[in-house]
Amino acid sequence: MKQVAVITGGSSGIGLETAKLLAQQGYAVYELSRSQRRHPDIFHISADVTKEDTLQAAAQIILDREGQVDLVVNNAGFGISGAIEFTDTAEAIRQFDVNFFGMARVNRIFLPILRRQRRGKIINISSVASPVAIPFQAYYSAAKAAIDSYTLALANEVRPYGITVCAVRPGDIRTGFTAARSKSAAGDDEYHGRISRSVAVMERDEQNGMTPQQAAKAICKAANKSHPKPLASIGFSYQAVCLLVKLLPCRLANWIVGKIYAK
């Protein structure tokens, strides 16, 4: 029987490459996004992770067509940057509403289906920016850290029902995510140009990072494992960074991050 995968934010970047690879591996793939793009072998359903009614409608369409859901990949998200002091609270809330609560809404819709089946897998896309809190991208890092905590808690809640939950944490990736970032240089004079310099370093790293295809392979590998790591960073160098941050004294680790991203 063909397995059914649902992926949010699958119209471009990591999401699209993951959707394409899952389809190549034999999944029936349903991509949920606001985009109107169409791709061969991928079923598109217009939905918005900030609007629960659109997600409920999408889930019903999938159930009517397939009768099951085997995999949910929460990939929808965007980034903002700027100094905490000068970031409007509404913008910070919007960041969490899409990146964190969008994931939570999707899972609330699909968890009852997986629980009734007594099987299924949820993969939440986090980031290395969770364990490595990035200056001038505090709300993005905080939303990803929230995803990690949520993932670990949810994994224990639903384990008795045969549901596996994990978070995959990409590092720097060459995608349109960089250009789509909502950037604010407000207060840059007061911060002596450090906001602009920090974001420039991050964007340079992203454009020299791994390809979305490499990230998609790691996500699909987690999807096809019986027991994936609950928190899995992609790539040896990023795994090493996450381990180093865990092992070093917090003050030292944060000082190093500051020397890279807050000069």
SEZANU-36341 format. One line per field, with one value per atom (N, C-alpha, C): atom name; x, y, z. Coordinates in Angstrom, 2 decimals, padded with zeros to 5 digits. Layout:
N
name = CA  ...
c1 = X  ...
c2 = Y  ...
c3 = Z  ...
END
This chain:
263
name = N  CA  C  N  CA  C  N  CA  C  N  CA  C  N  CA  C  N  CA  C  N  CA  C  N  CA  C  N  CA  C  N  CA  C  N  CA  C  N  CA  C  N  CA  C  N  CA  C  N  CA  C  N  CA  C  N  CA  C  N  CA  C  N  CA  C  N  CA  C  N  CA  C  N  CA  C  N  CA  C  N  CA  C  N  CA  C  N  CA  C  N  CA  C  N  CA  C  N  CA  C  N  CA  C  N  CA  C  N  CA  C  N  CA  C  N  CA  C  N  CA  C  N  CA  C  N  CA  C  N  CA  C  N  CA  C  N  CA  C  N  CA  C  N  CA  C  N  CA  C  N  CA  C  N  CA  C  N  CA  C  N  CA  C  N  CA  C  N  CA  C  N  CA  C  N  CA  C  N  CA  C  N  CA  C  N  CA  C  N  CA  C  N  CA  C  N  CA  C  N  CA  C  N  CA  C  N  CA  C  N  CA  C  N  CA  C  N  CA  C  N  CA  C  N  CA  C  N  CA  C  N  CA  C  N  CA  C  N  CA  C  N  CA  C  N  CA  C  N  CA  C  N  CA  C  N  CA  C  N  CA  C  N  CA  C  N  CA  C  N  CA  C  N  CA  C  N  CA  C  N  CA  C  N  CA  C  N  CA  C  N  CA  C  N  CA  C  N  CA  C  N  CA  C  N  CA  C  N  CA  C  N  CA  C  N  CA  C  N  CA  C  N  CA  C  N  CA  C  N  CA  C  N  CA  C  N  CA  C  N  CA  C  N  CA  C  N  CA  C  N  CA  C  N  CA  C  N  CA  C  N  CA  C  N  CA  C  N  CA  C  N  CA  C  N  CA  C  N  CA  C  N  CA  C  N  CA  C  N  CA  C  N  CA  C  N  CA  C  N  CA  C  N  CA  C  N  CA  C  N  CA  C  N  CA  C  N  CA  C  N  CA  C  N  CA  C  N  CA  C  N  CA  C  N  CA  C  N  CA  C  N  CA  C  N  CA  C  N  CA  C  N  CA  C  N  CA  C  N  CA  C  N  CA  C  N  CA  C  N  CA  C  N  CA  C  N  CA  C  N  CA  C  N  CA  C  N  CA  C  N  CA  C  N  CA  C  N  CA  C  N  CA  C  N  CA  C  N  CA  C  N  CA  C  N  CA  C  N  CA  C  N  CA  C  N  CA  C  N  CA  C  N  CA  C  N  CA  C  N  CA  C  N  CA  C  N  CA  C  N  CA  C  N  CA  C  N  CA  C  N  CA  C  N  CA  C  N  CA  C  N  CA  C  N  CA  C  N  CA  C  N  CA  C  N  CA  C  N  CA  C  N  CA  C  N  CA  C  N  CA  C  N  CA  C  N  CA  C  N  CA  C  N  CA  C  N  CA  C  N  CA  C  N  CA  C  N  CA  C  N  CA  C  N  CA  C  N  CA  C  N  CA  C  N  CA  C  N  CA  C  N  CA  C  N  CA  C  N  CA  C  N  CA  C  N  CA  C  N  CA  C  N  CA  C  N  CA  C  N  CA  C  N  CA  C  N  CA  C  N  CA  C  N  CA  C  N  CA  C  N  CA  C  N  CA  C  N  CA  C  N  CA  C  N  CA  C  N  CA  C  N  CA  C  N  CA  C  N  CA  C  N  CA  C  N  CA  C  N  CA  C  N  CA  C  N  CA  C  N  CA  C  N  CA  C  N  CA  C  N  CA  C  N  CA  C  N  CA  C  N  CA  C  N  CA  C  N  CA  C  N  CA  C  N  CA  C  N  CA  C  N  CA  C  N  CA  C  N  CA  C  N  CA  C  N  CA  C  N  CA  C  N  CA  C  N  CA  C  N  CA  C  N  CA  C  N  CA  C  N  CA  C  N  CA  C  N  CA  C  N  CA  C  N  CA  C  N  CA  C  N  CA  C  N  CA  C  N  CA  C  N  CA  C  N  CA  C  N  CA  C  N  CA  C  N  CA  C  N  CA  C  N  CA  C  N  CA  C  N  CA  C  N  CA  C  N  CA  C  N  CA  C  N  CA  C  N  CA  C  N  CA  C  N  CA  C  N  CA  C
c1 = 000.84  000.00  000.88  000.56  001.34  001.17  002.29  002.23  001.88  001.24  000.76  001.52  002.12  002.88  002.21  002.20  001.70  002.85  003.10  004.19  003.70  004.00  003.64  004.84  004.53  005.61  006.41  005.71  006.42  006.47  006.27  006.25  007.61  008.60  009.94  010.95  012.24  013.32  013.33  013.63  013.72  012.42  011.30  010.01  009.75  010.02  009.80  010.72  011.99  012.93  012.57  012.08  011.64  010.41  009.46  008.25  008.60  009.50  009.90  010.58  011.45  012.17  011.22  010.29  009.30  008.46  008.09  007.31  008.13  009.42  010.30  010.40  010.28  010.38  009.05  008.03  006.78  005.65  005.89  004.82  003.81  002.57  001.59  001.77  002.23  002.65  001.63  001.17  000.26  000.99  001.10  001.81  000.80  000.89  -000.04  000.69  000.20  000.81  -000.15  000.21  -000.58  -000.22  000.86  001.34  000.39  000.38  -000.43  000.43  001.71  002.59  002.14  002.37  002.04  003.29  003.46  004.62  004.15  004.73  004.34  004.54  003.61  003.70  003.47  003.12  002.84  001.45  000.61  -000.74  -000.71  -001.10  -001.13  -002.51  -002.58  -003.82  -003.54  -004.32  -004.15  -004.56  -003.65  -003.90  -002.91  -003.29  -002.47  -002.31  -001.07  -000.85  -001.31  -001.63  -002.17  -003.70  -004.31  -005.77  -006.20  -006.67  -006.94  -008.04  -009.00  -010.08  -009.57  -008.56  -008.00  -007.24  -006.62  -005.91  -006.89  -008.00  -009.01  -009.61  -009.86  -010.40  -009.41  -008.12  -007.09  -007.02  -007.07  -007.01  -008.19  -009.36  -010.54  -010.40  -009.83  -009.60  -008.67  -007.60  -006.62  -007.24  -008.02  -008.67  -009.68  -010.43  -011.41  -010.74  -009.55  -008.86  -008.05  -007.40  -006.42  -006.86  -007.66  -008.11  -007.09  -005.93  -004.88  -003.87  -003.07  -001.92  -000.80  000.36  001.48  002.59  002.73  003.84  003.38  003.73  003.47  004.81  005.15  006.39  006.02  006.35  006.07  007.26  007.17  008.29  007.99  006.73  006.37  007.04  007.59  008.23  008.91  009.31  010.06  010.95  011.79  012.71  012.55  012.79  012.91  014.25  014.74  015.98  015.86  016.64  016.64  016.94  017.23  017.52  016.23  016.32  015.15  014.50  015.33  014.82  013.96  014.27  013.60  012.65  012.43  011.49  010.09  009.17  007.78  007.22  006.50  005.95  005.06  004.30  003.42  004.23  005.41  006.26  006.80  007.15  007.62  006.51  005.29  004.15  003.90  004.03  003.84  004.87  006.11  007.14  006.74  006.27  005.85  004.57  003.68  002.40  002.58  003.56  003.83  004.75  005.91  006.95  006.63  006.03  005.73  004.26  003.37  001.95  001.39  001.98  001.57  001.80  002.96  003.27  002.29  002.02  001.13  -000.29  -000.74  -002.08  -002.13  -001.12  -001.08  -001.14  -000.34  -000.29  -001.60  -002.26  -003.56  -004.58  -004.47  -005.41  -005.12  -003.84  -003.49  -003.25  -002.98  -002.74  -003.90  -005.15  -006.24  -006.28  -005.91  -005.88  -004.79  -003.60  -002.49  -002.79  -003.41  -003.70  -004.72  -005.74  -006.74  -006.10  -005.16  -004.46  -003.50  -003.07  -002.04  -000.71  -000.42  000.86  000.99  002.23  002.49  003.74  004.16  005.38  005.18  005.71  005.69  007.14  007.51  008.84  008.65  009.17  009.13  010.48  010.47  011.72  012.13  013.21  013.76  014.96  016.00  017.19  018.33  019.55  020.72  020.65  019.85  019.65  018.87  018.40  017.78  018.83  019.77  020.80  021.82  021.97  022.91  022.09  021.79  020.93  021.66  021.07  021.74  021.36  022.34  022.05  021.40  020.46  019.72  018.81  018.69  017.66  017.05  016.86  016.45  015.10  014.15  012.82  012.78  013.59  013.70  014.31  015.40  016.04  015.08  014.35  013.43  012.31  011.78  010.72  011.22  012.44  013.00  013.31  013.76  013.99  012.67  011.60  010.28  009.86  010.19  009.88  010.59  011.85  012.60  011.96  011.62  011.00  009.65  008.87  007.55  007.70  008.68  008.90  009.18  010.07  010.42  009.22  008.43  007.25  006.21  005.96  004.96  005.36  006.65  007.12  006.73  006.86  006.49  004.98  004.23  002.78  002.16  002.70  002.03  002.74  003.84  004.56  003.68  002.80  001.97  001.04  000.85  -000.06  000.69  001.97  002.73  003.14  003.09  003.46  004.86  005.70  007.06  007.15  007.81  007.96  009.43  009.92  011.31  011.42  012.52  012.82  014.13  014.14  015.36  015.85  017.15  017.70  018.73  018.30  019.26  020.12  021.27  022.10  021.92  023.02  022.95  022.64  021.64  021.20  020.99  021.38  021.22  019.81  018.90  017.53  017.04  015.80  015.17  014.81  015.01  014.72  015.50  016.74  017.58  016.95  016.56  015.97  014.61  013.90  012.56  012.57  013.73  013.80  013.29  012.49  011.99  013.03  013.79  014.93  014.59  015.03  014.88  016.22  016.64  017.89  017.59  016.36  016.00  016.95  017.47  018.39  019.83  020.12  021.48  022.50  022.10  023.01  023.35  022.33  022.56  023.42  023.29  024.05  025.34  025.71  026.99  027.18  026.11  026.19  026.22  026.09  026.22  025.04  023.87  022.71  022.97  023.34  023.60  024.76  025.81  026.97  026.59  025.80  025.40  024.59  023.60  022.76  023.58  024.52  025.37  026.20  026.72  027.48  026.58  025.37  024.44  024.08  023.81  023.43  024.58  025.78  026.95  027.07  026.90  026.98  025.89  024.68  023.59  023.88  024.37  024.63  025.82  026.61  027.70  027.38  026.12  025.72  025.38  024.77  024.38  023.23  022.99  021.89  020.59  019.45  018.18  018.01  018.66  018.59  019.26  020.38  021.06  020.18  019.53  018.63  017.46  016.93  015.80  016.17  017.38  017.84  017.84  018.28  018.31  016.90  015.99  014.61  013.97  014.19  013.62  014.25  015.51  016.16  015.48  015.17  014.45  013.06  012.43  011.07  011.04  012.12  012.15  012.80  013.24  013.81  012.71  012.85  011.87  012.01  013.25  013.50  014.51  014.08  015.00  015.38  016.49  016.87  015.79  015.47  014.44  014.82  016.11  016.62  017.84  017.73  018.81  019.29  020.55  021.15  021.70  021.64  022.06  023.51  024.32  025.71  026.66  027.83  028.79  029.21  029.47  029.96  028.92  027.65  026.61  026.36  026.50  026.41  027.51  028.72  029.84  029.59  029.03  028.72  027.72  026.67  025.64  026.23  027.11  027.75  028.66  029.40  030.30  029.53  028.43  027.61  027.06  026.78  026.26  027.35  028.57  029.65  030.35  030.47  031.16  030.34  030.99  030.24  029.39  028.18  027.24  027.83  028.52  029.09  030.09  030.95  031.96  031.32  030.38  029.72  029.01  028.33  027.61  028.56  029.71  030.72  031.25  031.46  031.96  030.92  029.67  028.59  028.56  028.73  028.72  029.87  031.04  032.20  031.96  031.13  030.86  029.74  028.67  027.45  027.04  027.84  027.40  028.54  029.53  030.67  030.26
c2 = -001.19  000.00  001.25  002.20  003.42  004.25  004.77  005.64  007.06  007.78  009.13  010.12  011.11  012.15  013.50  014.28  015.65  016.56  017.60  018.52  019.95  020.77  022.19  022.97  024.08  024.88  024.11  023.30  022.44  022.98  024.29  024.85  025.33  025.39  025.85  025.37  025.55  025.28  023.87  023.76  022.45  021.68  022.38  021.70  021.07  021.80  021.26  020.09  020.22  019.12  017.88  018.08  016.95  016.29  017.12  016.58  015.77  016.30  015.60  014.28  014.28  013.06  012.01  012.44  011.51  010.89  011.71  011.19  010.16  010.44  009.49  008.18  008.26  007.05  006.30  006.80  006.07  006.59  007.68  008.27  008.99  009.01  009.96  011.23  012.31  013.51  014.63  015.16  016.31  017.50  018.55  019.77  020.85  021.36  022.38  023.73  024.71  026.04  027.03  028.31  029.37  029.55  028.93  029.06  028.39  028.90  028.28  027.50  027.28  026.51  025.06  024.44  023.03  022.27  021.09  020.26  018.84  018.21  016.84  015.91  014.97  013.93  014.45  015.73  016.29  016.91  016.52  017.07  018.36  019.46  020.74  021.02  021.45  021.92  023.29  024.27  025.62  025.62  025.99  026.04  027.00  027.51  028.49  027.99  027.82  027.26  028.18  029.43  030.33  030.30  029.50  029.42  027.96  027.61  026.21  025.62  026.43  025.90  025.42  026.08  025.65  024.33  024.14  022.90  021.74  022.02  021.00  020.56  021.53  021.21  020.37  020.72  019.97  018.53  018.35  017.01  016.16  016.77  016.03  015.59  016.48  016.13  014.92  014.95  013.86  012.56  012.62  011.41  010.85  011.74  011.28  010.57  011.06  010.49  009.25  009.29  008.24  007.33  007.87  007.06  006.91  007.55  007.42  008.56  008.75  009.65  008.96  008.85  008.13  009.05  010.21  011.10  012.55  013.34  014.78  015.49  016.36  017.14  018.62  019.20  020.61  021.46  022.04  022.78  024.27  024.66  026.06  026.99  028.09  029.05  030.16  031.17  032.29  032.86  033.81  034.39  035.89  036.41  037.85  038.13  039.34  039.74  041.18  041.52  042.87  042.81  043.95  044.02  043.80  043.06  042.81  044.13  045.08  046.36  047.07  046.88  047.62  046.75  045.51  044.64  044.83  045.19  045.39  044.07  044.13  042.92  042.17  042.90  042.24  041.40  041.88  041.13  039.87  039.98  038.81  037.77  038.25  037.34  036.64  037.38  036.79  035.69  035.91  034.89  033.60  033.72  032.54  031.94  032.78  032.29  031.36  031.66  030.80  029.65  029.96  028.95  027.96  028.44  027.53  027.13  028.11  027.76  027.19  027.55  026.92  025.42  025.02  023.60  022.97  023.66  023.13  022.93  023.86  023.72  022.49  022.33  021.19  019.89  019.80  018.56  018.29  019.34  019.14  018.56  018.94  018.43  016.97  016.62  015.29  014.26  014.70  013.73  012.78  013.23  012.28  011.19  011.56  010.57  009.53  010.00  009.08  008.21  008.81  008.06  006.95  007.26  006.23  005.11  005.46  004.44  003.61  004.24  003.68  003.51  004.47  004.51  005.86  006.20  007.44  008.13  009.14  009.86  011.35  012.15  013.61  014.09  014.89  015.51  017.01  017.64  019.10  019.67  020.64  021.22  022.34  022.10  023.06  023.74  024.01  024.67  024.58  024.62  024.73  026.05  027.00  028.26  028.07  026.85  026.56  026.43  025.49  025.41  026.54  027.15  028.25  029.53  030.22  031.41  032.53  032.99  033.94  035.38  036.22  037.63  038.31  039.17  039.90  039.00  037.74  036.84  036.07  036.81  036.18  035.48  036.09  035.50  034.26  034.25  033.04  031.91  032.20  031.18  030.70  031.63  031.27  030.38  030.69  029.86  028.45  028.34  027.02  026.26  026.96  026.31  025.79  026.55  026.10  024.83  024.75  023.55  022.34  022.50  021.37  020.88  021.79  021.40  020.74  021.34  020.79  019.37  019.17  017.87  016.80  017.09  016.12  015.77  016.78  016.54  015.71  016.10  015.38  013.94  013.70  012.33  011.40  011.88  011.06  010.91  011.93  011.86  010.82  010.72  009.88  008.57  008.30  007.05  005.81  005.76  004.56  004.27  005.24  005.06  004.74  004.41  004.04  005.21  006.42  007.64  008.06  008.30  008.77  010.25  011.02  012.46  012.82  013.60  014.05  015.44  016.11  017.41  017.30  017.77  017.81  019.26  019.45  020.79  021.11  021.74  022.17  023.32  023.51  024.69  025.67  026.23  027.19  026.45  026.97  026.33  027.38  027.07  027.98  027.86  028.68  028.68  030.12  030.27  031.57  032.11  031.30  031.73  033.00  033.08  034.24  035.52  035.50  036.69  037.03  035.99  036.20  036.69  036.68  037.10  038.53  038.76  040.10  040.81  041.71  042.33  043.74  044.05  045.41  045.90  047.05  047.66  048.80  048.84  049.88  049.85  051.00  051.07  050.77  050.61  050.22  051.30  052.55  053.63  053.50  053.26  053.09  051.86  050.83  049.59  049.60  050.77  050.96  050.00  049.79  048.98  047.48  047.07  045.63  044.81  045.41  044.68  044.29  045.25  044.99  044.03  044.19  043.29  041.86  041.71  040.37  039.66  040.37  039.75  039.45  040.31  040.08  038.80  038.59  037.35  036.14  036.23  035.11  034.81  035.86  035.65  035.08  035.51  034.95  033.46  033.11  031.70  030.87  031.44  030.71  030.44  031.45  031.30  030.39  030.08  029.12  027.80  027.65  026.46  025.28  024.27  023.06  023.36  022.46  022.61  022.11  022.58  022.07  020.58  020.08  018.64  017.83  018.35  017.65  017.61  018.73  018.77  017.81  017.77  016.88  015.42  015.04  013.66  013.31  014.26  014.00  013.88  014.71  014.65  013.33  012.92  011.65  010.46  010.58  009.51  009.34  010.47  010.41  009.83  010.19  009.70  008.19  007.62  006.19  005.35  006.00  005.27  004.86  003.68  003.24  004.05  004.36  005.09  006.21  007.30  008.42  009.13  009.84  010.63  011.68  011.92  012.93  014.32  014.67  015.94  015.63  015.86  015.47  016.66  017.07  018.13  017.54  018.31  017.83  018.21  017.21  017.47  017.39  016.81  016.58  017.88  018.93  020.17  020.77  020.71  021.26  020.37  019.07  018.16  018.47  018.76  019.10  020.41  021.40  022.69  022.50  021.73  021.50  020.77  019.81  019.10  020.03  020.88  021.82  022.79  023.29  024.22  023.54  022.25  021.51  021.26  021.02  020.64  021.84  022.93  024.11  024.79  025.47  026.32  027.32  027.55  028.40  029.78  030.36  031.70  031.71  030.67  030.59  030.37  029.43  029.14  030.38  031.10  032.28  033.41  033.50  034.49  034.23  032.95  032.58  032.96  032.67  033.02  034.53  035.26  036.72  037.26  036.63  037.08  036.85  035.87  035.59  036.47  036.62  037.22  038.54  039.07  040.31  041.32  041.23  042.17  043.56
c3 = 000.00  000.00  000.00  -000.86  -000.96  000.30  000.83  002.00  001.59  002.51  002.23  003.09  002.45  003.15  002.97  004.03  004.01  004.39  003.59  003.90  003.75  004.74  004.64  004.08  003.42  002.83  001.81  001.02  000.07  -001.35  -001.52  -002.86  -003.34  -002.44  -002.82  -001.80  -002.12  -001.17  -000.62  000.67  001.32  001.17  001.34  001.28  -000.06  -001.13  -002.47  -002.74  -002.39  -002.65  -001.83  -000.62  000.20  -000.41  -000.86  -001.49  -002.73  -003.57  -004.79  -004.48  -003.47  -003.11  -002.52  -001.69  -001.14  -002.25  -003.24  -004.37  -005.15  -005.33  -006.02  -005.26  -003.94  -003.11  -003.00  -003.70  -003.77  -002.90  -002.17  -001.36  -002.26  -001.83  -002.36  -001.54  -002.18  -001.45  -001.65  -000.52  -000.52  000.06  -000.74  -000.35  -000.01  001.24  001.71  001.77  001.03  001.07  000.44  000.55  -000.08  -001.54  -001.96  -003.34  -004.32  -005.53  -006.59  -007.57  -007.22  -008.09  -008.14  -009.28  -009.44  -009.86  -009.32  -009.66  -009.95  -010.96  -011.28  -010.09  -009.93  -008.90  -007.48  -007.33  -006.01  -006.04  -005.10  -005.02  -004.19  -004.80  -004.08  -003.53  -002.26  -001.65  -001.06  -001.42  -000.88  000.60  001.44  002.88  003.51  004.67  005.39  006.82  007.26  008.60  009.72  009.40  010.42  010.47  009.59  009.53  009.64  010.83  011.13  010.25  009.84  009.02  007.67  007.11  005.83  005.99  007.14  007.41  007.61  008.30  008.51  007.18  006.30  004.98  004.17  004.26  003.54  004.04  005.36  005.94  005.47  005.36  004.91  003.46  002.63  001.22  001.13  001.92  001.89  002.37  003.45  003.97  002.98  002.34  001.36  000.18  -000.20  -001.34  -000.98  000.21  000.54  001.69  002.59  003.72  004.83  004.70  005.69  005.53  006.57  006.54  007.29  006.67  007.28  007.78  007.15  007.48  007.37  008.39  008.38  008.54  007.60  007.68  007.81  008.95  009.21  008.80  007.60  007.05  006.87  006.89  006.62  007.62  007.11  008.01  007.25  007.98  007.40  008.50  008.14  009.12  009.23  010.42  010.60  011.26  011.07  011.73  012.19  013.20  013.75  015.23  015.80  017.23  018.03  019.11  019.97  020.39  020.77  021.24  020.20  018.93  017.86  017.04  017.47  016.77  017.32  016.44  016.86  017.39  018.48  019.09  018.12  017.30  016.33  015.34  014.96  014.04  014.71  015.98  016.73  016.86  017.11  017.21  015.88  014.78  013.45  013.20  013.66  013.52  014.22  015.45  016.20  015.63  015.12  014.62  013.43  012.58  011.44  011.83  012.37  012.58  013.69  014.77  015.88  015.92  016.03  016.16  014.86  013.72  012.47  012.53  013.02  013.21  014.19  015.29  016.32  015.76  014.92  014.32  013.42  012.58  011.68  012.47  013.50  014.28  015.00  015.49  016.14  015.18  013.90  012.89  012.56  012.44  011.94  013.05  014.27  015.34  015.59  015.59  015.79  014.73  013.49  012.42  012.69  013.04  013.32  014.54  015.53  016.77  016.50  015.71  015.38  014.57  013.71  012.92  013.77  014.91  015.79  015.05  014.22  013.51  012.82  012.49  011.76  012.27  011.53  011.89  011.63  012.56  012.43  012.45  011.45  011.42  011.44  012.46  012.57  012.15  011.24  010.78  011.73  012.43  013.39  012.73  013.50  012.96  013.97  013.46  014.33  015.11  014.62  015.34  016.64  016.90  018.20  019.30  019.20  020.25  020.18  018.99  018.81  018.59  019.68  019.60  018.87  017.76  016.88  017.25  017.58  017.86  016.65  016.91  015.89  015.05  015.46  014.94  016.11  017.20  018.45  018.34  017.66  017.62  016.73  015.69  014.86  015.68  016.38  017.23  018.31  018.92  020.00  019.49  018.29  017.74  017.44  016.94  016.65  017.95  018.98  020.27  020.84  020.64  021.09  020.35  019.06  018.28  018.87  019.25  019.82  021.12  022.02  023.28  023.04  022.17  021.82  021.27  020.38  019.76  020.79  021.74  022.76  023.64  023.99  024.83  024.07  022.81  022.02  021.78  021.57  021.32  022.47  023.69  024.84  024.98  024.60  024.73  023.80  022.59  021.58  021.30  021.98  021.75  021.92  022.92  023.08  021.90  021.02  019.88  018.60  018.72  017.54  016.68  017.24  016.50  016.89  015.91  016.13  015.80  016.66  016.44  016.55  015.60  015.67  015.04  015.34  014.74  013.99  012.76  011.95  011.93  012.19  012.36  011.27  010.17  009.15  009.68  009.04  009.30  008.15  007.66  006.54  005.25  004.52  003.28  002.21  000.99  -000.14  -000.72  -000.25  -000.76  -000.86  -001.31  -001.36  000.01  001.05  002.42  002.77  002.28  002.58  002.05  000.78  000.17  000.77  001.25  001.79  003.24  003.88  005.28  005.43  006.47  006.78  007.64  007.02  007.70  008.16  009.36  009.87  010.39  009.89  010.37  011.34  011.84  012.80  013.99  014.37  015.50  015.16  013.86  013.49  013.86  013.82  014.24  015.72  016.54  017.97  018.26  017.42  017.61  016.79  016.28  015.59  014.41  013.64  012.44  012.68  013.94  014.25  013.71  013.59  013.07  011.62  010.80  009.38  009.19  009.98  009.85  010.22  011.27  011.70  010.63  010.07  009.05  007.79  007.46  006.29  006.47  007.67  007.95  007.79  008.34  008.25  006.80  006.02  004.63  003.81  004.11  003.42  003.73  005.00  005.40  004.71  004.63  003.99  002.52  001.83  000.40  000.12  001.14  001.01  001.70  002.08  002.82  001.94  002.55  001.83  000.88  -000.04  -000.98  -000.35  -000.84  -000.32  -000.59  -001.65  -001.94  -000.84  -000.31  000.78  002.03  002.31  003.47  003.27  002.05  001.76  001.98  001.60  001.81  003.29  004.13  005.58  006.14  005.65  006.13  005.72  004.47  004.00  004.71  005.05  005.82  007.17  007.82  009.10  008.90  007.77  007.50  007.34  006.82  006.53  007.63  008.70  009.83  010.80  011.36  012.37  013.66  014.03  015.27  015.01  014.39  014.14  015.43  015.42  016.58  016.84  018.11  018.40  017.93  018.01  017.51  016.65  015.36  014.45  013.64  013.87  013.08  011.79  010.71  009.40  009.13  008.81  008.42  009.59  009.34  010.41  011.10  010.31  010.91  011.86  011.48  012.35  013.55  013.37  014.51  015.51  014.98  015.86  016.60  015.88  016.51  017.65  017.40  018.42  019.63  019.38  020.48  021.27  020.57  021.23  022.11  021.60  022.38  023.64  023.52  024.67  025.72  025.25  026.16  026.80  026.06  026.59  027.68  028.61  029.55  028.77  029.24  028.52  028.22  029.18  028.99  027.84  027.80  026.75  025.38  025.33  024.06  023.52  024.38  023.93  023.53  024.20  023.85  022.43  022.10  020.78  019.71  019.97  019.04  018.84  019.93  019.86  019.02  019.12  018.34  016.84  016.51  015.11  014.57  015.35  014.83  015.47  016.41  017.08  017.18  016.29  016.36  015.91
END
